Amino acid sequence: MKFENLLKPVKIGSVKIKNRISMAPCNVHFSDGRGYPTDADTCYYAARAKGGIGLTIVGAVMANREDAEAASLVIPRLDDVSHVGPFQEIVESIHEWDSVAFIQLVPGLGRQSRLPRAPVMVPSIVPMEKPGELEIKQLKAVSTRFLPMIRGAGYGNLKEMTIADIARLVENYGKSTLLALYAGFDGIEIHAPHGYLVHQFLSPRTNKRTDRYGGPIENRMRFLMELIDVTRATVEDRCAVGVRIAANEHMPGGMTVEDVGIITKECVKRGVDYIHLSDGCMEARKYFFPEEESDHLLDEAKQIRQGLGVPLITPSVHDPAHGDAAIAAGKTDMISLGRQLMADPDWANKVMEGRVGDINRCRRDATCLMWLFTEGRVRCAYNPNLGRERFMPEYWPQKIDAKLPPSLMKKGK
Ligand SMILES: Cc1cc2nc3c(=O)[nH]c(=O)nc-3n(C[C@H](O)[C@H](O)[C@H](O)COP(=O)(O)O)c2cc1C
């Protein structure tokens, strides 16, 4: 079989996944202003699940009300029982197409909250670097809508977290993971990448604390370990638990790939079932959103995968032959697709059916990012249907039965 590595089943914890292709979590701004997912979200995820991916990871969902409100980003939330129903609909639609449903839960955004309406919580008061000249040129070339960002608006208004703040965020995170379980998710992905709050704790560049959450690496990773502990204690073995983390911060004085090797192994010791890599941060955006297909991140992935003991997922491999070879070479266990699945929800089916030439390729330009960073609904220059799947009957619920999802059918201990 062609692409046999990519199309082989895999297990994350006790969750069986039909192939090695997953959707990278992407916040697409389809939720309503109060953080409730909408039918636009449900049909958007249904389209990707119908397109053949084994694992669908629902993009950034805020676990903490106060951080979500301070950040003023257009982002879904899961901090109240009333949020459960709309997420349940998303899970049902993903399951309907025989894909597994994970959710990425975000403890906080910290200093990368773009236009905060209240002080945002950070480990230490360290302002963002101003964008470099090249970045400003790129941003201006895309749209004047980036101007406030170029001027650095919003990246201020920071509040150093107290020990009580940390404890409250961890407690709230636990409550949110329970709601994710109620909604029927098969897995929870703890959001720790890209320079957001957890990453700010992990990095010596942004964590200048002198208490037990700062200093040596074991202290800097304490917040993440507490999030893992509260998640595991809440969901037990009813669903998979993973961590998403940047393989490398790519900033002077920041977290290195060696640091990430240590942190990810500690995550596994604490009981996580998988690691999902990404790269860079807002100040190193060319790694966060690579502009070309390369082996750069896959080589770092190989290093981190050594002795890891759980499946590793690596993003941004849009070429199926490249993904298949990377799995065969032991660089990664699975791949995840972000922008490429926006451009073509049927990528996985086309790979399975040997129709690779029909794939609507992502050109890795900045259209989706432009909408993301200016808080609009995300659009794709190459797929006019992105965000409009709710008007397409093929993505409406077809045959939903009322069976409880696997995570809720397990008997308690
Ligand atoms: C519009 C958009 C939204 C994104 N939102 C998230 C997110 O919510 N959580 C996350 O971890 N990464 C997010 N990402 C990053 C992607 O998951 C992925 O790592 C990145 O786009 C590189 O992969 P790609 O080349 O396949 O797009 C987002 C990317 C895009 C383009």
The ligand as an ORCA input file, in Angstrom:
! r2SCAN-3c Opt
* xyz 0 1
  C      -5.474     30.205     11.735
  C      -4.593     29.425     12.661
  C      -4.971     29.215     13.973
  C      -4.150     28.497     14.849
  N      -4.575     28.251     16.126
  C      -3.854     27.440     16.929
  C      -4.364     27.022     18.193
  O      -5.482     27.353     18.561
  N      -3.578     26.221     18.962
  C      -2.338     25.810     18.564
  O      -1.652     25.089     19.309
  N      -1.843     26.155     17.349
  C      -2.574     26.933     16.525
  N      -2.117     27.220     15.262
  C      -0.835     26.617     14.789
  C      -1.108     25.307     14.056
  O      -1.661     24.325     14.903
  C       0.171     24.744     13.401
  O       1.099     24.386     14.387
  C       0.829     25.724     12.442
  O      -0.129     26.362     11.640
  C       1.865     25.047     11.544
  O       1.285     23.967     10.844
  P       0.741     24.091      9.313
  O       1.921     24.422      8.451
  O       0.175     22.745      9.008
  O      -0.257     25.184      9.282
  C      -2.915     27.969     14.395
  C      -2.549     28.172     13.055
  C      -3.361     28.886     12.197
  C      -2.930     29.054     10.774
*
